[in-house]
């Protein structure tokens, strides 16, 4: 690449990027291409933008840059190295994401603190937690709640979601890639199915283990501070959906989520009106 092309790419990834200023030389001085490329790559790595840079190279090779097509030397070799580090390229989002077979981190390796993203959240809460704790031994409660925690993690991570918060009586999971809404809804349904069977076959509690699940999608500023996260508007709406509009052993989804589901899945959720709002709910029952 020539110098203007390299600087154009750098400015796309690092707004306001000034190569001369970064190198500590006067604007009038010429910069050899090799020195420029080394400095730009060093700066991208230092700002944790290398994966974004490779994503841009893929896009630029497909679509061109500054009105002309470019060929990126050794792009396949670069991609092989990125893949070997545990990442996959998501064509829908046009970005690299973690390969869940190799690594699983809270932010999928791509979400950045302070940036807003559209995320679908699943919130689960044990109904009657206080009474269950009073009526059963500590060991029995720990075993049953441990089963629920493992079930939630398995159902969520099977669909490339992440459990972001977990306390003794419930938690919050997040879905970001693909059809995030459908993944969250299917995870919620699976959790109810597993818990239904558990209560019928092996639950040691004096009464069945019952949960409420809410699913809602919206904009959220990413942060690793759970106390700040729970104050976001989307999470507050989710908490209200689960606490105020969901019956035990039911999953309630917002209309925002339902509109993004396949018909086969959305048809399983029945409309309910609560406080002049329409939500959609799913539950599992044996036929008479």
Backbone bond lengths (Angstrom), bond angles and torsions (degrees), N, CA, C in turn:
res aa  C-N    CA-C-N  psi(-1)  N-CA   C-N-CA  omega(-1)  CA-C   N-CA-C  phi
1 X - - - 1.459 - - 1.530 109.85 -
2 X 1.326 114.27 149.29 1.452 117.68 173.96 1.528 109.10 -82.36
3 X 1.327 116.91 170.64 1.454 121.73 -174.75 1.537 112.90 -61.93
4 X 1.350 119.52 -45.32 1.473 118.83 -179.82 1.538 112.75 -59.38
5 X 1.339 116.82 -37.57 1.467 119.61 179.24 1.520 110.66 -65.68
6 X 1.322 117.03 -44.59 1.459 120.56 179.78 1.520 111.60 -61.95
7 X 1.320 116.76 -43.26 1.467 120.41 -179.82 1.524 110.50 -66.90
8 X 1.342 117.13 -37.03 1.465 121.10 177.77 1.528 110.31 -60.22
9 X 1.330 117.24 -44.62 1.459 121.27 179.10 1.530 110.12 -64.35
10 X 1.332 115.88 -43.59 1.469 120.00 -179.49 1.527 110.91 -61.11
11 X 1.324 117.77 -39.51 1.467 121.01 -179.63 1.519 111.83 -70.07
12 X 1.333 116.97 -30.21 1.463 120.20 175.64 1.523 110.85 -63.63
13 X 1.323 115.64 -38.35 1.464 120.46 -176.23 1.524 112.49 -89.99
14 X 1.320 116.43 -31.67 1.465 121.67 -179.65 1.527 108.04 -127.10
15 X 1.339 117.98 84.78 1.475 121.35 -176.97 1.531 111.64 -50.52
16 X 1.329 115.15 136.21 1.456 120.58 179.83 1.511 113.80 80.40
17 X 1.320 117.02 10.38 1.463 120.99 -176.93 1.532 110.87 -61.39
18 X 1.345 115.61 130.14 1.466 121.96 178.52 1.522 107.98 -125.91
19 X 1.315 115.80 105.81 1.461 120.74 -174.42 1.526 111.63 -63.29
20 X 1.326 117.89 -43.99 1.471 120.72 -179.58 1.530 110.44 -61.67
21 X 1.332 115.50 -43.11 1.465 119.28 179.67 1.522 110.85 -64.49
22 X 1.317 117.19 -40.33 1.466 121.04 179.43 1.530 111.31 -63.94
23 X 1.326 115.26 -34.39 1.461 118.79 -178.44 1.525 112.57 -89.73
24 X 1.331 116.14 -5.33 1.456 120.02 177.19 1.508 114.51 71.00
25 X 1.348 116.64 35.28 1.471 119.63 179.66 1.526 109.33 -128.75
26 X 1.343 115.89 164.11 1.459 121.66 -177.58 1.526 110.94 -69.41
27 X 1.355 115.76 149.51 1.456 121.22 -179.94 1.526 112.21 -59.91
28 X 1.323 117.44 -27.42 1.463 121.26 -176.36 1.525 112.92 -77.57
29 X 1.321 117.13 -11.78 1.464 120.16 -176.45 1.520 110.89 -85.09
30 X 1.330 116.35 137.82 1.459 121.98 177.76 1.538 109.39 -76.89
31 X 1.321 115.88 145.63 1.462 121.04 179.35 1.523 108.49 -118.49
32 X 1.318 118.18 120.96 1.475 120.27 177.56 1.526 110.61 -59.26
33 X 1.325 116.30 144.28 1.470 120.94 -177.20 1.529 112.84 -55.22
34 X 1.327 117.38 -42.57 1.456 120.23 -177.62 1.525 111.19 -64.38
35 X 1.337 117.32 -42.35 1.468 120.74 177.87 1.529 110.81 -64.46
36 X 1.342 115.48 -40.21 1.459 120.19 -179.93 1.530 110.70 -63.90
37 X 1.327 116.83 -46.17 1.466 119.92 -177.49 1.520 111.09 -64.46
38 X 1.326 116.94 -39.88 1.464 119.83 178.53 1.527 111.05 -62.83
39 X 1.333 116.62 -43.05 1.453 119.65 -178.43 1.532 111.40 -67.42
40 X 1.339 116.28 -41.93 1.460 119.88 -179.77 1.527 110.56 -62.80
41 X 1.326 117.28 -44.61 1.462 120.46 179.51 1.523 110.33 -63.24
42 X 1.328 117.18 -43.42 1.470 120.52 178.18 1.531 110.88 -58.82
43 X 1.343 116.75 -42.28 1.464 120.64 -178.94 1.534 111.39 -68.52
44 X 1.332 116.94 -38.58 1.460 120.23 178.54 1.523 111.06 -64.90
45 X 1.321 116.14 -41.12 1.465 119.80 178.46 1.526 110.10 -66.66
46 X 1.326 116.59 -42.04 1.464 120.64 -178.98 1.533 110.83 -62.78
47 X 1.328 117.24 -33.64 1.470 121.76 179.28 1.528 112.14 -92.08
48 X 1.340 117.00 11.88 1.462 122.72 177.72 1.529 111.45 57.71
49 X 1.330 116.93 43.71 1.462 121.01 -179.87 1.529 112.35 -118.97
50 X 1.331 117.66 16.26 1.460 118.76 -175.57 1.523 112.13 -64.34
51 X 1.346 117.92 -44.24 1.467 119.69 179.42 1.525 111.07 -63.61
52 X 1.338 116.44 -37.54 1.467 119.78 175.10 1.529 110.47 -62.15
53 X 1.324 115.83 -38.13 1.463 121.27 179.66 1.529 110.62 -62.63
54 X 1.327 117.07 -45.22 1.468 120.01 179.35 1.534 109.95 -64.99
55 X 1.341 117.12 -37.50 1.467 120.42 176.26 1.528 110.59 -60.60
56 X 1.337 115.80 -40.90 1.461 119.91 178.01 1.524 110.94 -65.03
57 X 1.328 117.62 -38.11 1.465 120.18 178.80 1.523 110.59 -61.31
58 X 1.339 116.74 -40.01 1.461 120.51 177.79 1.523 109.70 -62.27
59 X 1.332 116.56 -46.07 1.459 120.60 -179.37 1.522 111.65 -65.02
60 X 1.335 115.89 -43.29 1.455 119.20 -178.45 1.517 111.94 -65.76
61 X 1.330 117.86 -35.47 1.464 119.28 178.74 1.525 110.64 -68.98
62 X 1.348 116.39 -32.75 1.468 120.35 179.22 1.526 112.38 -78.79
63 X 1.340 116.91 -39.71 1.460 120.42 -170.95 1.526 114.27 -111.24
64 X 1.329 116.90 -16.69 1.451 120.01 -177.03 1.513 112.20 90.17
65 X 1.326 116.46 171.86 1.453 121.99 -179.83 1.521 108.97 -144.97
66 X 1.321 115.26 136.85 1.463 121.48 179.73 1.537 111.74 54.53
67 X 1.342 114.86 39.08 1.453 119.74 175.02 1.510 116.14 83.14
68 X 1.316 118.86 4.75 1.468 119.08 178.21 1.517 110.15 -142.47
69 X 1.330 113.62 151.51 1.456 119.71 -179.99 1.525 109.47 -79.03
70 X 1.322 115.03 148.39 1.463 119.47 177.57 1.525 108.75 -130.48
71 X 1.314 114.71 153.68 1.460 121.09 175.93 1.523 107.33 -114.50
72 X 1.325 116.27 123.20 1.458 120.98 -177.00 1.520 109.27 -92.91
73 X 1.304 115.70 114.35 1.459 120.01 -179.29 1.525 110.97 -63.68
74 X 1.324 116.32 136.84 1.470 123.22 175.15 1.527 113.48 62.27
75 X 1.348 117.46 25.10 1.456 119.20 -179.44 1.534 111.42 -61.02
76 X 1.328 116.41 -39.46 1.471 119.16 179.48 1.529 111.31 -63.21
77 X 1.332 116.14 -38.46 1.466 119.40 178.47 1.533 110.55 -66.55
78 X 1.326 115.74 -38.75 1.467 119.93 177.96 1.524 109.58 -62.88
79 X 1.341 116.61 -43.81 1.456 120.52 -179.23 1.527 111.42 -64.32
80 X 1.316 117.60 -40.46 1.469 120.78 178.05 1.525 110.57 -59.09
81 X 1.326 115.96 -40.07 1.464 119.90 -179.75 1.528 111.06 -67.83
82 X 1.335 116.16 -40.74 1.469 119.92 178.32 1.534 109.72 -63.92
83 X 1.335 116.91 -44.87 1.465 120.57 179.08 1.522 110.98 -60.29
84 X 1.335 116.83 -38.60 1.465 120.41 -178.26 1.526 112.00 -66.82
85 X 1.340 116.83 -19.55 1.461 121.23 179.13 1.533 112.48 -88.25
86 X 1.353 115.94 4.53 1.463 119.34 174.61 1.511 115.03 96.20
87 X 1.342 117.47 32.26 1.467 120.54 179.10 1.527 110.52 -125.98
88 X 1.329 114.94 152.64 1.458 123.14 174.07 1.521 108.06 -124.31
89 X 1.343 116.85 154.84 1.457 120.19 178.19 1.520 109.20 -96.66
90 X 1.331 116.66 118.80 1.456 122.97 178.48 1.531 108.28 -88.71
91 X 1.335 116.92 110.03 1.458 121.16 -174.90 1.525 112.14 -68.77
92 X 1.343 117.12 -30.90 1.463 119.81 -179.96 1.525 111.18 -69.09
93 X 1.339 116.57 -46.53 1.462 121.15 -179.26 1.529 112.33 -85.40
94 X 1.333 116.40 -11.66 1.475 121.94 -178.83 1.527 110.54 58.11
95 X 1.326 116.61 46.29 1.455 120.29 178.93 1.524 109.42 -154.30
96 X 1.327 115.51 163.05 1.456 120.84 176.21 1.530 109.44 -84.25
97 X 1.328 114.04 140.43 1.459 120.50 177.45 1.525 108.03 -131.50
98 X 1.296 115.58 162.76 1.454 119.62 178.97 1.520 111.41 -64.19
99 X 1.305 116.16 142.05 1.456 121.86 169.73 1.528 106.23 -81.00
100 X 1.341 118.53 109.67 1.471 120.10 -174.06 1.525 113.54 -61.90
101 X 1.336 117.32 -15.64 1.461 119.85 177.17 1.527 111.42 -75.12
102 X 1.336 116.42 -17.04 1.464 120.53 -175.15 1.520 112.19 -112.45
103 X 1.346 116.16 -43.34 1.465 118.80 -178.15 1.522 110.58 -147.73
104 X 1.329 116.06 150.99 1.461 121.94 177.54 1.516 108.82 -140.97
105 X 1.327 116.59 106.17 1.450 120.67 175.62 1.526 109.39 -116.65
106 X 1.294 114.85 163.90 1.470 121.55 -174.00 1.529 112.72 -54.72
107 X 1.320 117.79 -39.25 1.464 121.17 -172.84 1.526 113.44 -103.15
108 X 1.313 117.51 15.82 1.463 122.94 -178.19 1.536 111.98 58.28
109 X 1.315 116.20 12.61 1.456 120.15 -179.51 1.516 114.40 79.62
110 X 1.349 118.60 6.01 1.468 119.87 -174.35 1.532 114.45 -131.77
111 X 1.327 119.08 -29.34 1.471 119.87 -177.61 1.529 109.88 -70.48
112 X 1.325 115.90 138.27 1.460 120.70 -176.08 1.528 110.43 -115.70
113 X 1.323 117.34 132.54 1.467 120.40 178.37 1.532 111.15 -54.53
114 X 1.331 115.24 136.06 1.465 120.45 179.12 1.512 114.20 93.08
115 X 1.340 118.03 -15.56 1.462 121.57 178.35 1.525 110.19 -93.24
116 X 1.335 116.09 147.12 1.463 121.48 179.05 1.524 110.53 -93.41
117 X 1.322 116.26 138.85 1.452 122.43 178.15 1.529 109.22 -137.80
118 X 1.330 115.59 154.45 1.451 119.98 171.44 1.524 107.91 -87.99
119 X 1.322 116.15 117.45 1.460 122.17 -174.66 1.521 108.78 -130.09
120 X 1.318 116.46 142.08 1.463 120.69 173.93 1.522 108.11 -100.67
121 X 1.331 115.20 127.36 1.462 121.06 -176.41 1.527 111.13 -110.75
122 X 1.305 114.46 144.98 1.464 122.83 173.04 1.518 107.64 -119.85
123 X 1.323 116.32 125.52 1.464 121.03 177.42 1.522 109.05 -117.26
124 X 1.329 116.96 130.87 1.454 122.41 -179.91 1.521 109.30 -125.61
125 X 1.335 115.24 139.23 1.455 120.32 -177.54 1.528 108.85 -142.32
126 X 1.320 117.25 137.83 1.459 121.16 178.96 1.525 109.51 -77.84
127 X 1.325 115.98 125.68 1.469 120.61 178.59 1.534 109.36 -79.00
128 X 1.308 116.50 135.35 1.461 120.65 178.20 1.509 113.75 68.26
129 X 1.320 116.25 34.15 1.469 120.68 -177.10 1.535 112.46 -57.71
130 X 1.318 117.19 -45.53 1.470 120.82 -177.19 1.521 111.67 -59.57
131 X 1.330 116.95 -44.35 1.461 121.00 -178.77 1.530 111.24 -67.72
132 X 1.339 116.69 -37.76 1.467 120.07 178.68 1.526 110.89 -62.91
133 X 1.325 115.49 -41.89 1.464 119.89 -179.86 1.533 110.67 -64.93
134 X 1.316 117.06 -37.78 1.462 121.16 -179.43 1.535 112.13 -71.39
135 X 1.333 116.76 -34.88 1.457 121.43 -170.40 1.522 114.60 -92.02
136 X 1.328 117.48 -5.10 1.459 120.31 -176.11 1.520 110.95 -133.50
137 X 1.320 116.12 158.35 1.463 120.45 179.18 1.521 109.93 -68.29
138 X 1.322 115.58 156.59 1.467 121.00 -179.81 1.522 111.00 -59.20
139 X 1.319 117.16 -41.54 1.471 120.68 -179.67 1.521 111.55 -63.69
140 X 1.334 116.36 -42.17 1.468 120.57 179.55 1.521 110.98 -63.64
141 X 1.318 116.39 -43.78 1.468 120.75 178.51 1.526 110.55 -62.80
142 X 1.337 117.72 -44.31 1.459 121.25 -179.30 1.529 111.24 -61.85
143 X 1.323 116.47 -41.68 1.466 119.37 -179.69 1.524 111.61 -65.94
144 X 1.313 117.11 -43.28 1.467 121.09 -178.79 1.524 111.37 -68.79
145 X 1.330 116.08 -43.41 1.458 119.23 179.41 1.526 110.67 -68.70
146 X 1.334 116.01 -31.33 1.461 119.77 175.90 1.516 111.28 -65.04
147 X 1.329 116.68 -39.44 1.469 120.52 175.79 1.522 110.56 -59.99
148 X 1.333 116.20 -44.97 1.465 119.96 -179.87 1.524 110.56 -62.04
149 X 1.321 116.86 -46.28 1.472 120.15 -179.74 1.529 111.19 -59.02
150 X 1.316 117.37 -45.88 1.463 120.75 179.49 1.521 111.49 -64.00
151 X 1.326 116.84 -38.47 1.461 121.06 178.69 1.516 111.38 -64.35
152 X 1.330 116.27 -43.79 1.468 120.75 179.54 1.530 110.05 -63.25
153 X 1.331 117.36 -48.44 1.470 120.27 179.89 1.529 110.83 -58.23
154 X 1.333 117.22 -44.99 1.461 120.46 -178.10 1.524 111.66 -64.62
155 X 1.337 117.18 -45.60 1.467 121.06 -178.40 1.522 112.02 -65.88
156 X 1.326 116.51 -37.96 1.468 121.43 -179.48 1.522 111.04 -73.14
157 X 1.325 117.54 -50.14 1.468 120.90 -175.08 1.522 111.93 -70.99
158 X 1.330 117.89 -24.73 1.466 120.69 175.51 1.520 110.73 -61.32
159 X 1.327 116.83 -24.44 1.467 122.16 -179.25 1.527 111.59 -110.38
160 X 1.324 115.60 25.26 1.473 123.76 178.04 1.521 112.89 60.39
161 X 1.341 116.57 29.58 1.458 120.58 171.98 1.520 109.75 -92.12
162 X 1.319 116.01 175.91 1.463 121.67 179.20 1.533 109.17 -136.42
163 X 1.322 115.82 135.38 1.466 119.94 173.22 1.517 107.17 -82.19
164 X 1.334 116.56 115.56 1.465 120.77 -175.48 1.528 112.58 -93.28
165 X 1.302 116.67 -28.65 1.468 119.90 -179.79 1.521 108.52 -139.81
166 X 1.313 116.12 141.53 1.459 119.59 173.58 1.514 109.71 -149.70
167 X 1.317 115.39 123.32 1.458 122.02 172.06 1.518 106.90 -116.20
168 X 1.307 117.72 -179.60 1.455 119.89 -174.87 1.511 114.64 -58.56
169 X 1.348 117.31 -32.99 1.464 119.74 -174.41 1.527 113.64 -111.83
170 X 1.317 117.86 19.58 1.462 119.32 176.05 1.511 112.99 151.01
171 X 1.337 115.70 -173.60 1.457 119.17 -178.18 1.512 112.68 -173.53
172 X 1.337 114.64 -169.96 1.463 122.60 -178.53 1.520 109.33 -130.95
173 X 1.334 115.98 133.45 1.460 122.09 176.28 1.523 109.35 -117.26
174 X 1.344 116.10 154.27 1.465 121.05 -177.90 1.526 110.03 -125.54
175 X 1.339 115.13 145.18 1.465 122.76 177.36 1.526 107.85 -130.07
176 X 1.337 116.04 133.68 1.465 118.96 -173.89 1.520 113.65 -127.52
177 X 1.325 118.61 -35.28 1.459 121.09 -171.86 1.517 112.88 -100.50
178 X 1.366 114.84 159.18 1.450 120.59 178.67 1.524 110.66 62.41
179 X 1.331 116.53 -147.95 1.464 120.60 174.99 1.526 107.17 -82.30
180 X 1.312 115.00 82.78 1.465 121.74 -173.88 1.535 112.03 -59.07
181 X 1.338 115.77 -36.37 1.463 119.94 -178.18 1.524 111.39 -67.12
182 X 1.320 115.59 -43.72 1.461 118.92 179.45 1.525 111.00 -67.80
183 X 1.322 117.01 -38.63 1.466 120.24 178.58 1.523 110.31 -60.56
184 X 1.334 117.12 -42.94 1.464 121.06 -179.68 1.525 110.98 -66.92
185 X 1.336 116.80 -42.74 1.462 120.40 -179.68 1.533 111.29 -64.28
186 X 1.328 116.44 -42.17 1.466 120.10 179.43 1.527 111.34 -67.46
187 X 1.329 116.62 -37.31 1.467 119.83 176.68 1.523 110.29 -62.26
188 X 1.333 116.48 -42.90 1.463 120.61 179.49 1.523 111.39 -62.91
189 X 1.330 116.64 -43.12 1.458 120.75 178.97 1.528 110.77 -63.21
190 X 1.317 116.07 -41.94 1.470 119.66 -179.63 1.529 111.08 -64.51
191 X 1.320 117.16 -40.23 1.467 120.70 178.31 1.530 110.35 -59.88
192 X 1.338 116.53 -44.07 1.467 119.72 178.75 1.529 111.07 -63.85
193 X 1.322 116.77 -39.84 1.474 120.20 178.74 1.526 110.55 -62.46
194 X 1.329 116.60 -48.26 1.465 120.55 -178.47 1.534 110.73 -62.39
195 X 1.309 115.99 -40.63 1.466 119.99 -178.55 1.525 111.23 -70.27
196 X 1.327 116.53 -35.88 1.461 121.32 177.11 1.533 110.17 -59.72
197 X 1.340 116.03 -47.10 1.467 120.43 179.11 1.527 111.08 -66.12
198 X 1.314 115.71 -40.08 1.469 120.64 179.06 1.524 110.80 -59.19
199 X 1.303 116.65 -45.90 1.471 120.56 179.81 1.524 112.04 -64.31
200 X 1.333 117.37 -32.19 1.459 121.10 -178.61 1.530 112.56 -80.20
201 X 1.336 116.83 -23.24 1.469 118.46 -170.58 1.521 115.61 -118.03
202 X 1.337 118.78 -37.94 1.467 117.55 -169.50 1.524 116.01 -144.12
203 X 1.307 118.75 8.92 1.469 120.16 -179.27 1.536 110.09 -68.57
204 X 1.337 118.39 123.31 1.466 120.73 -178.20 1.530 114.11 -88.22
205 X 1.322 117.08 -2.61 1.464 120.22 -178.65 1.520 111.43 -71.50
206 X 1.308 116.38 158.90 1.467 120.90 -179.75 1.526 111.94 -68.82
207 X 1.321 117.25 -24.45 1.466 123.07 174.66 1.524 107.90 -133.51
208 X 1.335 118.38 158.39 1.466 120.11 -178.15 1.532 112.11 -58.10
209 X 1.331 115.03 148.38 1.461 121.40 175.56 1.520 108.09 -80.07
210 X 1.314 117.07 117.05 1.460 122.10 -172.74 1.523 110.50 -120.76
211 X 1.337 116.21 140.14 1.462 120.51 -178.66 1.526 110.17 -131.01
212 X 1.323 114.84 161.03 1.459 123.27 168.64 1.526 107.05 -117.46
213 X 1.337 117.20 137.24 1.465 121.01 -179.96 1.521 109.60 -128.09
214 X 1.325 115.93 131.70 1.458 121.80 174.09 1.517 110.05 -118.52
215 X 1.334 117.39 144.49 1.471 122.46 178.74 1.520 108.49 -132.35
216 X 1.331 116.06 124.55 1.469 120.77 -178.92 1.526 108.97 -147.68
217 X 1.319 115.84 149.34 1.464 121.69 -176.54 1.518 110.38 -126.09
218 X 1.329 116.51 143.90 1.460 120.24 177.52 1.511 112.34 177.32
219 X 1.320 115.62 -179.56 1.448 120.99 179.16 1.526 110.99 -71.78
220 X 1.319 115.56 141.99 1.459 120.27 179.56 1.517 108.93 -152.77
221 X 1.324 116.04 134.50 1.461 120.34 175.98 1.524 108.54 -79.70
222 X 1.322 115.81 122.58 1.460 119.04 -175.95 1.526 111.13 -71.06
223 X 1.325 114.77 133.86 1.456 121.81 175.19 1.517 107.94 -152.46
224 X 1.297 116.53 152.56 1.461 120.71 175.97 1.527 111.12 -93.41
225 X 1.322 116.41 2.80 1.456 122.72 176.97 1.528 108.15 -91.75
226 X 1.328 117.41 102.70 1.461 120.94 -176.33 1.519 113.02 -62.50
227 X 1.320 117.02 -33.40 1.462 120.20 179.43 1.528 110.44 -63.47
228 X 1.336 117.00 -38.80 1.463 120.91 177.53 1.523 110.66 -74.62
229 X 1.320 116.98 -37.35 1.455 121.33 -178.41 1.522 111.71 -61.71
230 X 1.318 117.04 -43.81 1.455 121.10 -175.20 1.533 111.72 -66.88
231 X 1.344 116.91 -16.12 1.464 120.65 178.73 1.528 112.88 -84.69
232 X 1.333 117.30 -8.11 1.463 119.90 -179.21 1.528 110.42 -65.64
233 X 1.310 117.01 153.71 1.468 121.59 -176.34 1.517 111.34 -60.62
234 X 1.337 116.98 -42.26 1.461 120.00 -178.82 1.518 111.62 -63.30
235 X 1.335 117.45 -42.36 1.468 120.74 179.19 1.524 111.36 -69.18
236 X 1.331 117.49 -35.73 1.456 120.18 177.52 1.531 110.70 -64.81
237 X 1.329 116.48 -39.40 1.461 120.43 176.59 1.521 110.61 -65.05
238 X 1.324 116.49 -38.04 1.462 120.97 178.35 1.529 110.94 -64.51
239 X 1.332 116.74 -44.94 1.458 120.85 179.41 1.532 110.24 -59.50
240 X 1.332 116.37 -43.82 1.466 120.60 179.14 1.523 111.20 -64.10
241 X 1.341 116.37 -40.40 1.467 121.12 179.21 1.524 110.87 -60.52
242 X 1.323 116.55 -44.52 1.469 120.50 -177.74 1.524 112.16 -73.29
243 X 1.316 116.80 -44.15 1.464 120.25 -174.44 1.524 113.36 -77.38
244 X 1.333 116.62 -39.02 1.472 119.88 -171.08 1.527 114.89 -102.13
245 X 1.331 117.96 -15.41 1.466 119.59 -172.96 1.521 113.28 -129.06
246 X 1.331 117.29 14.64 1.470 119.81 -176.26 1.527 110.92 -128.05
247 X 1.329 116.39 128.12 1.453 121.85 176.63 1.530 110.33 -84.46
248 X 1.327 117.96 158.87 1.464 120.32 175.62 1.531 111.57 -56.71
249 X 1.326 115.81 141.48 1.465 124.57 -177.86 1.527 112.45 59.26
250 X 1.327 115.59 32.58 1.459 123.32 173.75 1.523 109.05 -126.41
251 X 1.316 114.56 154.22 1.465 121.46 169.10 1.514 107.79 -117.58
252 X 1.327 116.90 128.75 1.461 121.79 178.44 1.522 108.94 -114.82
253 X 1.337 116.25 130.62 1.455 121.15 178.13 1.521 109.19 -116.02
254 X 1.321 116.33 150.10 1.462 120.84 177.88 1.523 109.30 -77.55
255 X 1.324 115.99 163.78 1.465 120.36 178.80 1.531 110.66 -63.64
256 X 1.338 116.68 -29.63 1.468 121.15 177.99 1.524 110.08 -60.42
257 X 1.326 116.29 -42.76 1.461 121.06 179.93 1.525 110.79 -70.53
258 X 1.334 115.75 -45.40 1.466 119.04 -176.64 1.518 112.42 -58.39
259 X 1.330 117.64 -37.71 1.455 121.10 -177.81 1.523 112.67 -63.52
260 X 1.330 117.72 -18.39 1.463 121.80 -177.07 1.524 112.91 -102.39
261 X 1.334 117.61 5.50 1.462 120.93 -178.29 1.526 111.55 -91.59
262 X 1.335 116.01 150.15 1.460 120.03 169.62 1.525 108.73 -61.90
263 X 1.343 115.61 153.18 1.469 119.15 -176.73 1.523 111.74 -59.24
264 X 1.336 117.19 -38.87 1.460 120.21 -177.85 1.525 111.15 -60.58
265 X 1.339 116.16 -36.94 1.463 120.20 179.59 1.521 110.68 -80.86
266 X 1.320 117.71 -46.01 1.474 120.78 -176.55 1.525 111.61 -62.46
267 X 1.327 117.13 -29.65 1.465 120.18 -178.92 1.518 112.19 -69.20
268 X 1.337 117.96 -15.34 1.459 121.73 178.44 1.534 111.88 -79.77
269 X 1.322 116.58 -13.91 1.466 121.66 -178.28 1.530 109.77 -101.86
270 X 1.316 115.83 123.87 1.461 120.67 -177.09 1.524 110.90 -95.16
271 X 1.328 118.02 140.47 1.470 120.40 179.84 1.518 112.00 -71.07
272 X 1.312 116.12 138.65 1.463 121.91 175.19 1.526 108.06 -136.11
273 X 1.334 116.09 143.24 1.461 120.48 178.04 1.516 109.07 -104.49
274 X 1.334 115.80 127.96 1.460 120.83 -179.48 1.520 108.77 -141.79
275 X 1.346 116.31 121.57 1.468 121.02 -178.11 1.521 111.69 53.44
276 X 1.332 115.16 44.52 1.468 122.75 178.18 1.533 113.04 64.97
277 X 1.331 117.32 16.06 1.457 121.58 176.10 1.520 108.98 -116.29
278 X 1.339 116.85 147.13 1.455 120.69 178.09 1.529 108.97 -103.90
279 X 1.308 116.35 125.17 1.453 122.99 173.59 1.524 107.22 -123.99
280 X 1.312 115.28 177.45 1.460 120.38 -179.12 1.520 108.66 -130.46
281 X 1.333 116.27 134.62 1.457 119.41 -171.60 1.521 112.30 -128.35
282 X 1.317 114.92 151.91 1.470 121.70 179.49 1.516 108.63 -133.88
283 X 1.329 116.46 139.33 1.459 121.48 174.00 1.517 108.70 -147.78
284 X 1.308 115.90 164.65 1.457 121.85 -177.55 1.523 109.20 -120.80
285 X 1.329 116.17 125.84 1.464 120.53 -179.58 1.525 109.35 -139.81
286 X 1.321 115.28 151.74 1.465 120.29 173.95 1.525 109.37 -79.60
287 X 1.345 115.68 142.19 1.447 118.69 176.95 1.509 110.29 -71.87
288 X 1.346 115.20 148.17 1.477 119.81 179.01 1.537 109.54 -69.99
